[in-house]
Amino acid sequence: MYDLFTDFDAEFTLDEARRILTWSFGPTPWDFPQNPEVGAEAAMVVFVLTRA
């Protein structure tokens, strides 16, 4: 696990075949524009990159 920012952690994983890289981070506060009256909510982001 790598601390990239001060308010949340990021994690990188690579499968044994070196074909799938997963990057996830959070939770971090995010103010979703669809719900302006709610304010910031906890959010997670996960990127999955697959080599073809």
HELIX and SHEET records of a PDB file:
SHEET    1   A 3 ALA A  10  LEU A  14  0                                        
SHEET    2   A 3 ILE A  20  TRP A  30 -1                                        
SHEET    3   A 3 GLU A  41  THR A  50 -1                                        
END                                                                             
